[in-house]
């Protein structure tokens, strides 16, 4: 059974950057298969990793809903959708990426969603680790039949607004009926010393700070030059912070 790391946080706090840095961590030795899932409708994880995304799971769903009878003659509908899912799986030498893409349009998507979700959960069994970059509402996680998350990482920038958004996400976990085993708070673009007001707010939320990621000029440079964060140097402050965090998470998740 794969171990599941999920990330959530409000837009603009650097959640996708952190997801990419975690993926980079797993490329360092390549011995533990990773499936990364970009479940944020903005779908920026592939670009951050330097991968070309030609089609998403959302595209499959919309194409099928537009023409449900377009299944090749003699082919089972379920097998057809699963074949299309294999085609949108982006393979890297050290990990694979599945991009969920657009949300549903009008109409009932229950049947096709059930097929796609079932395929995704079967696919996950081939990997040691599953990394899920979520939207703030975590809708993708709530649809999983198991509802299990081994480590939920809630990401904020160094601002009380971002921290309070994390608090609201934390409060709604009960409504989602997720089995969250461990939780940690990541403070992105953090100063060397967090203010007492920020720490007090974090303590009120009740999630331990598992990582502070400092400002890193490399991240801006790589973004401007459209470089993959997989190529970030080992002495990058951000990659170093995430490496330390992942070493902790591996111990915490057994």
Long-range contacts (C-beta under 8 A, 24 or more apart in sequence): 1-125, 2-35, 2-124, 2-125, 2-127, 2-128, 2-129, 2-130, 3-128, 3-129, 3-130, 3-150, 3-151, 3-253, 4-129, 4-130, 4-132, 4-148, 4-149, 4-150, 4-151, 5-129, 5-130, 5-131, 5-132, 5-149, 5-150, 5-151, 5-153, 5-249, 6-131, 6-132, 6-134, 6-138, 6-141, 6-149, 6-151, 6-152, 6-153, 7-131, 7-132, 7-133, 7-134, 7-152, 7-153, 7-154, 7-155, 7-186, 8-134, 8-135, 8-136, 8-138, 8-152, 8-153, 8-154, 8-155, 8-169, 9-136, 9-154, 9-155, 9-156, 9-162, 9-165, 9-166, 9-169, 10-136, 10-156, 10-161, 10-162, 10-165, 10-166, 11-42, 11-136, 12-157, 13-155, 13-156, 13-157, 13-162, 13-165, 13-188, 14-155, 14-157, 14-188, 14-189, 14-213, 15-40, 15-133, 15-134, 15-155, 16-40, 16-42, 16-44, 16-45, 16-48, 16-133, 17-48, 17-188, 17-219, 17-229, 17-238, 18-153, 18-155, 18-186, 18-188, 18-213, 18-242, 19-45, 19-48, 19-131, 19-133, 20-45, 20-48, 20-49, 20-229, 20-230, 21-213, 21-229, 21-232, 21-238, 21-239, 21-242, 22-131, 22-242, 22-246, 23-49, 23-95, 23-131, 23-230, 24-229, 24-230, 24-232, 24-239, 24-242, 25-239, 25-242, 25-243, 25-246, 26-94, 26-95, 26-129, 26-131, 27-92, 27-94, 27-95, 27-230, 28-243, 30-93, 30-94, 32-128, 32-129, 33-95, 33-96, 33-126, 33-127, 33-128, 33-129, 34-94, 34-95, 34-96, 34-127, 34-128, 34-129, 34-130, 34-131, 35-95, 35-96, 35-97, 35-98, 35-123, 35-124, 35-126, 35-127, 35-129, 35-130, 35-131, 36-95, 36-96, 36-97, 36-98, 36-131, 36-132, 36-133, 37-97, 37-98, 37-99, 37-100, 37-120, 37-130, 37-131, 37-132, 37-133, 37-140, 38-97, 38-98, 38-99, 38-100, 38-133, 39-100, 39-132, 39-133, 39-134, 39-135, 39-139, 39-140, 39-141, 40-100, 40-133, 40-134, 40-135, 41-100, 41-101, 41-102, 41-103, 41-135, 43-99, 43-100, 43-101, 45-97, 45-99, 45-133, 46-90, 46-97, 46-99, 47-226, 48-228, 48-229, 49-92, 49-97, 49-228, 49-229, 49-230, 50-226, 50-227, 50-228, 50-229, 50-230, 50-231, 51-90, 51-92, 51-97, 51-228, 52-90, 53-90, 53-97, 53-99, 54-88, 55-87, 55-88, 56-88, 56-99, 56-100, 56-101, 56-102, 57-85, 57-88, 57-98, 57-99, 57-100, 57-101, 57-116, 57-120, 58-100, 58-101, 58-102, 58-103, 59-88, 59-101, 59-102, 60-84, 60-85, 60-88, 60-116, 61-104, 61-109, 61-112, 61-113, 61-116, 62-102, 62-105, 64-112, 65-105, 65-107, 65-109, 65-112, 77-115, 78-115, 81-112, 81-115, 81-116, 81-119, 82-115, 82-119, 85-116, 85-119, 85-120, 85-123, 89-123, 96-127, 98-123, 100-140, 113-143, 117-143, 117-144, 117-145, 118-145, 121-145, 121-146, 136-165, 136-169, 138-169, 138-176, 138-178, 141-176, 141-178, 142-176, 142-177, 142-178, 146-179, 147-176, 147-177, 147-178, 147-179, 148-178, 148-179, 148-181, 149-178, 149-179, 149-180, 149-181, 150-181, 150-182, 150-253, 151-181, 151-182, 151-183, 151-184, 151-249, 151-252, 151-253, 152-178, 152-180, 152-182, 152-183, 152-184, 153-183, 153-184, 153-185, 153-186, 153-210, 154-183, 154-184, 154-185, 154-186, 154-207, 155-186, 155-188, 156-185, 156-186, 156-187, 156-188, 157-187, 157-188, 157-189, 158-187, 158-188, 158-189, 158-190, 158-191, 158-194, 158-198, 160-197, 160-198, 160-201, 163-198, 163-201, 163-202, 163-205, 164-201, 166-205, 166-207, 167-201, 167-204, 167-205, 170-205, 170-206, 170-207, 181-253, 182-249, 182-252, 182-253, 183-207, 183-208, 184-208, 184-209, 184-210, 184-211, 184-245, 184-249, 185-209, 185-210, 186-210, 186-211, 186-212, 186-213, 186-245, 187-211, 187-212, 187-213, 188-213, 189-213, 189-214, 189-215, 190-214, 190-215, 191-215, 210-245, 210-248, 210-249, 211-241, 211-242, 211-244, 211-245, 212-241, 213-237, 213-238, 213-241, 213-242, 214-238, 214-241
